[in-house]
Amino acid sequence: MDYDKITIAILKYLGISYTYKGCYYIVSCIKFIHENKTTFLPATKILYVYVARQHKTSSKCVEKNIRKVIEIIWKLDKNKSLLSKIFDKDYLTNKPGNIEFLLSLYNHIESSKYIEQILYSLKDNINYTCPIDNKPCGLCSEIINKIVNELYVQ
């Protein structure tokens, strides 16, 4: 599973472009959390320091830029349905802290992993019906399979 691609896709869907430094830091944090599931807390001494070293910056800069991305997501309010899937309903009115954000995002990605594996294993065996004439459609199948391949190839 490519945590980088999935994290970037989710952040993009929430309105964050990859030009924000915080986006790079969030991607690195998610990858680190995956690799070290129980050893990233306290964040300021382990997680942020690791990410800061990786990006040649300070841990305070990492924390600040992640917080900025979270603020932008909540100001944009671009996709409430995805936000409600990732975060508790309480966070829809009050934005989460950095660690709550990272853990919720990581848990969402992990819970989606099984759906991804099923889709990828079935991708070549699914025939799609064209929405225009309700008949099997090679073009629709080709487009959907291309999207699935781009998203889920490991």
N, C-alpha and C positions, 0 to 999 in steps of 0.2 A: 504494500500500500504506500503510495507516495504522499506522505503527510504534507510536504511542501506545496504540491499542486492543489491538494484539497483545501488547505488552509488559505492559500491565495484566492482560490475560487470563491470560498465563503466570504472572505473579506471584500472581494470585488463585488459580490452580490449584495453586500451590506453598504456599498458605496465608497469603499476605500480603495484608492489606486495604489499600485506598488511603488509609487514615487515617495510615499511617506516612509521615513526611516523606521517608524514604529511597526510597520508591516513586516519588514525584514526581521525585526526583533521578535515579533509574535510568532512568525514562522519558526525561528530558531528555538523559541521557548516550547512550542508544541512538540517539535522534534525531540528536544531534551527531555520533556516530561514523558514522552513515549519510551525513550531509552532508559530513563531512570525513574520509574513510576513512584518510588517511595523516598527518593533522596534529593528532592529539589527544594524542600522547605528547611529553614527559612529562606524565602525567595531572595531577600537582599544579600544574603551571604553565600548562596549557592547558585541559584538559577540566574539572577541578574549578573553576577560576577562571571559566570561561564559565558553567557551571551555577550557581555561586554568585551571579554577577551577575544571572542570569535570575531567581533566586528571592530576591534581596536578602538574602543570607546570606554566610557565609565559606566558603572552600574547605575548611577543616578540618571545618566542620559537614557539608558535603556528603560528604566522605570518611568521617566517623564514622557518619553515618546510613545510608550504603550498606553499610558494614561491619556495622551492626546488623541490617539486613534479611537479609544473608547468614547471619549467626549464627542468626537466627530460623528461616530456611528449613532450615538443617541441624539445629537442635534439634527442629523439628516433624517432620522426616523424613516429610512427608505423602505425597509421591508419588515413590517411588524410580524408577519406570519413566520418568517425565519427566526426573528428574534425571540418570539414566544416558544419556538421549538427548542432553541438553544438554551434560553435562560428561563428561570422561574418567572411567573407573572409579576412578582414583586419588582423585578428588575425592569419591567417595561416602563414604570414611572420613575424608578430610581436606578441610575446606572450602577453596575457592579464595580467593585475594586478590581485592580489588575489581576490578582490571583483568582478571584471568583470568575472573572472573564476568561482567563486562560484555562482553568479547570473545566468550566462549562463548555467552552469551545472544544477542548480535547475530548471530553465525554461524548459530545455530539458526533465528532468525527469517528470515535471508536464505535458508537452505536450504529453508525452508518456503514461501517466496514462490512458487515454481513450482507447488507443489501447490495453493496458494490460487488462482492464476490459472486452473489447469485446472478446479478445482471451480467457480469462479465462472462460467467460460465454459460449463460444462455444466449448471449448476444448473436451468435451465428445461427441459432435455431429459431429465432423469433421472426414471424412474418407479420408485417404491419398492414393494416387495412387503410386504404386511402380515404381521407375524410370527404373527398369530393364524390366518388362513385361507389364507395363501400365495397371495393374489390381489393384483393391482394395487390400490393403496390411495391414493385421493385425499387422505385426511386425513394419512397418513404423508408423502406427497409435499409437502403444504402445510407441515407442521411442519418437515421437513428443509430445504425451500427457505427458509423464514423464518429458520431458524438460520444458514444459509449467507449469506443476504442481510445479516443483522445483523453477522456476523463479517467479511465480505469486501467490503462495499460501500466503495468508496474515496471 
